[in-house]
Amino acid sequence: MLTQHQPIAVNPSAAAKMVGVSRSTLYRWMSMDGFPVVRIGGCVRIPVDDLLAWIRGQGGGDMA
């Protein structure tokens, strides 16, 4: 049985879309201490679970 693939990490544009903010807001967050970003060579990825946990920790309420 096939299941829908959920990425474990996304690029900044996809992360911004996922959480409903602009790309410029996401890039501003990326410069903040503690924001979950992984840089591998020239690629920047944001782990989805860590992003959601970071948002919850900012006092933004509960996200499902």
Phi, psi and omega in degrees: 000133180271141174241155179290132181285128175252120181292147177272340178212148183226164176282167184303321180297316179293323179296317179299314179297319182300320184258001173077037176235167178286161177298322181295323176296315180299316179295326176295315177302321182300335180274354181278143176300136176090352179288135184282100178227141179240125178249122179233106185061234179268001182264140176242127179228152180238116178297126186300310181300319180292323178298313180296321178294320179298316179298315178302322181288348180273001180081023182275016181088189182258131177251136178268000000 
